[in-house]
Amino acid sequence: MSASTAVSAGPERPAVMGKYKPDWLEKPSGDDMEWAYPAHAQRLEIEGRAVITCQVAHDGRLADCRVVSEAPMGEDFGVAAIALSQKFRMLPPPEDYVAKPAEVTIPIVFKMPESSWPKLKASTTARHKKAEPSFTPLDSGDMMLIAGVAAVAFALLALLYVTLSKTGPKGRDL
């Protein structure tokens, strides 16, 4: 090879948005993906995907993200994708960039975290052998159920207290 032969570093990237050529500076890690995985879907071993569209802010962070699609519906993979958007950072647009706001569409695939498979399988087999506590995180639906049961229990205790306090000493000889 002669000294005048130029060595190409690879094909030039196409100008997707005029002069601005977006590229990732930061992406979510495996731990970030596990953190964002919807608890209900993880408990039921459901995998899913979501597509979000975001504006690229002047510092390269993503802003104004919205869910374009998610599957399966109702498992909060879209919400998880929006939560993950804070973990992305792109090469910021140049200061003189005057075209329409830079926008990026991100497909995200949620696979069951490797670290959760043994825990889920172990907790399933443990239930058949003997009762052991489960340390699976609660999702918002579980928290609403617990709060509702606590509210009903408190209301019944208050009603019992009021009833017993009105009947006097005779009514307490149950």
C-alpha positions in Angstrom: 0.0 0.0 0.0 1.5 3.4 -1.0 1.6 6.4 1.3 -0.9 8.2 -0.9 -3.7 5.6 -0.4 -6.3 6.9 2.0 -7.7 4.5 4.5 -11.4 5.0 5.1 -12.8 4.7 8.6 -16.0 3.3 7.2 -19.0 4.6 5.3 -20.0 8.1 6.1 -23.2 8.3 8.0 -26.2 9.8 6.1 -27.3 13.3 7.1 -30.6 12.2 8.8 -31.5 15.7 10.0 -29.6 18.0 7.7 -26.2 18.9 9.3 -27.2 17.2 12.6 -26.2 13.6 12.8 -27.6 12.1 16.0 -25.7 9.5 17.9 -25.9 8.1 21.4 -23.6 9.3 24.2 -25.4 7.3 26.9 -27.8 4.4 26.9 -29.5 2.5 29.7 -27.5 -0.3 31.3 -28.8 -3.8 32.1 -29.3 -2.6 35.7 -31.4 0.3 34.4 -33.5 -2.1 32.3 -34.1 -4.3 35.3 -34.9 -1.3 37.5 -37.6 -0.1 35.0 -39.1 -3.5 34.3 -42.8 -3.4 35.3 -43.2 -5.4 38.6 -46.5 -7.0 37.6 -45.1 -8.2 34.3 -41.9 -9.5 36.0 -43.9 -11.4 38.6 -45.9 -13.1 35.8 -42.8 -13.6 33.6 -44.2 -11.4 30.8 -41.9 -9.9 28.3 -42.8 -6.9 26.2 -41.8 -4.0 24.0 -42.5 -0.3 23.7 -41.7 2.5 21.2 -41.3 6.0 22.4 -40.7 9.3 20.5 -38.8 12.1 22.3 -37.4 15.5 21.5 -33.6 15.9 21.8 -32.9 18.9 24.1 -30.0 21.3 23.6 -27.8 19.2 26.1 -28.6 15.9 24.4 -31.0 14.7 27.0 -34.4 13.5 25.9 -37.5 15.5 26.7 -41.3 15.5 25.9 -41.3 11.7 25.4 -44.5 9.9 24.5 -45.5 6.3 24.0 -46.1 5.4 20.3 -46.9 1.8 21.0 -46.5 -1.0 23.6 -47.2 -4.7 23.7 -48.8 -6.4 25.5 -51.2 -3.6 26.5 -51.9 -3.1 30.1 -48.5 -4.3 31.4 -46.9 -0.8 31.8 -44.1 -1.4 29.3 -44.8 2.1 27.8 -44.5 3.7 31.3 -41.3 1.7 31.8 -39.9 3.0 28.5 -40.7 6.6 29.5 -38.9 6.0 32.8 -35.9 4.7 30.9 -35.8 7.9 28.7 -33.9 9.7 31.5 -31.1 7.2 31.0 -30.5 8.2 27.3 -28.3 11.0 26.1 -27.6 11.9 22.5 -24.9 14.0 20.8 -26.5 17.4 21.2 -27.6 19.3 18.1 -25.2 22.1 17.1 -26.0 25.5 18.5 -26.7 26.9 15.0 -29.2 24.0 14.3 -32.4 25.8 13.2 -34.4 23.0 11.6 -37.4 21.6 13.3 -36.7 20.3 16.8 -34.6 17.1 16.7 -36.7 14.1 17.4 -35.8 10.5 18.0 -37.9 7.3 18.0 -36.6 4.5 20.2 -37.9 0.9 20.2 -37.2 -0.8 23.5 -37.5 -4.6 24.0 -38.0 -5.8 27.6 -36.7 -9.3 28.3 -36.9 -10.9 31.7 -33.9 -9.9 33.7 -31.5 -12.8 34.1 -31.2 -12.1 37.8 -34.9 -12.5 38.4 -35.4 -15.9 36.7 -33.8 -17.9 39.5 -35.7 -15.9 42.2 -39.0 -16.4 40.4 -38.4 -20.1 39.9 -37.1 -20.6 43.4 -40.1 -18.8 44.9 -42.5 -21.0 42.8 -40.9 -24.3 43.9 -40.6 -23.0 47.5 -44.4 -22.6 47.6 -44.8 -26.3 46.9 -42.3 -27.4 49.5 -43.0 -25.2 52.5 -44.3 -21.7 53.1 -41.6 -19.0 52.8 -41.9 -15.3 52.6 -41.9 -13.7 49.2 -39.8 -10.6 48.6 -41.3 -9.8 45.2 -41.8 -6.0 45.0 -45.4 -4.8 45.1 -46.8 -2.9 42.2 -49.3 0.0 42.4 -52.3 -2.3 42.1 -51.2 -4.3 45.1 -50.6 -1.1 47.1 -54.2 0.1 46.3 -55.6 -3.2 47.5 -53.7 -3.1 50.8 -54.7 0.6 51.3 -58.4 -0.3 50.6 -58.4 -3.3 53.1 -56.7 -1.1 55.7 -59.4 1.6 55.2 -62.2 -0.9 55.6 -60.7 -2.4 58.7 -60.2 1.0 60.3 -63.8 2.0 59.5 -65.1 -1.2 61.1 -63.0 -0.7 64.2 -64.3 2.9 64.5 -67.9 1.7 64.1 -67.3 -0.9 66.8 -65.8 1.6 69.1 -68.7 4.1 68.6 -71.3 1.4 69.1 -69.7 0.1 72.3 -69.1 3.5 73.8 -72.9 4.4 73.3 -74.2 1.2 74.9 -72.5 1.8 78.2 -71.2 -0.7 80.7 -74.2 -3.1 80.2 -73.5 -3.6 76.5 -69.9 -4.6 77.1 -70.8 -7.9 78.8 -70.8 -9.9 75.6 
